[in-house]
Amino acid sequence: MKVRIHQHVNESGQLVERLSRIISVHEFTVAAWGDGDHGILAAEPLSEWEHSDAGQWVMEHAVVKPVFNSLLDHSSYQHRYIVCAELYEQDITFYQLKWGK
């Protein structure tokens, strides 16, 4: 897993380093119906997650805006969505303890 180092100078002039990683914070599936736009079917579960306690916390604490990826599972004819966020190490620990991922 790729770790990024963020450096900044604090109020006392010391160089401070913070580590961040990209992790999966939410996953769900939607049925693959023909050639239709499965993104429309994903809108509701994405919005529900974004408005949940976990989703709001991730949106607030992410280093950059979270992204989602869509994968077609050919064996089940479903699209699997994975929401990924870059978080600082201490935020990853908090997230995993609070929401169990």
N, C-alpha and C positions, 0 to 999 in steps of 0.2 A: 504494500500500500504506500502510495506516494505521500511523503510528509513535506510540507512547505514551512520555511522559516520566515517569520515576519519580524523585522527589526524596526525599532523606533527609539527615540530618545525621550526619557521621562522628564518630569518637572525638575529633578535634581541634576539633569545633564548626563545620566547614566544610560548606556545602551542596553535596551531590554529586548530579549528575543522571545517570541511566542511561536509555538508549533501548531500547525493545523493539518487536518486530513479531510478527505472527502469520504463520506459514509452514506449508506442507504438509510433513509429515515422513514420511508413509507413505501409499501408495495400493494398493488391490487391488480385484478384482472377484469377484462370486459370481453364479452363474446365477440368473435369476428363474424360479422354478418356480410357476406358477399363482398362487393367492392366498395361498400359504403365508407363513410368517414368515421372510423372508430374513435377519432379524437373527440367527436361530439358526445359519444357515450362515456368518454373519460372525464368530461367536464364536471359532472356532478360529484363523483368520488374525489376528484382533485380539490374541488371547492370545499367539500365537507371536511377534508383533511386540513386544508389551509385555515379553516375557521375553527378547528378543534384546538384544545389547549396545547397539544404537542406541535401542531402546525404553526400556530401563532408564535410559540416560543422559538421554533426553528427559523421562521421568517425574520424574527427580531435579532437572533444571535448569529445567523450565518455570516461568514466573511464576505461572500458574494451571494447574489440571489440564487436560491436553489433551482435546479433544473430537473426535468423528468425525461426518461428515456422509454421508448416503447419497443418491445420485442414480440415477435409473433411466435407463439408456441404451436408448431405444426401438429404436434401429437394431440393437443386438446382443442385446437381451433379457437384459441383465445389470444388476446393481446395482453401481455403483462407489462404494467407500468411500474417503473422504479423511480422514486423521487430521491435525488442525491443532493447533499448539502455539504459545503466546506465549513467545518467548525473548528474552533480552537480546542486543543486537547482537554482543557478543564471543562469546556462546554460539552464535549463528547461524553465525558464521565458523568456529568450531571444528567444529560439526556438519557443515557443508558440506565442509570439508576432510577430515574423517575418514570420512564416509559418502557423500560425493559427490552430495548433493542440492542 
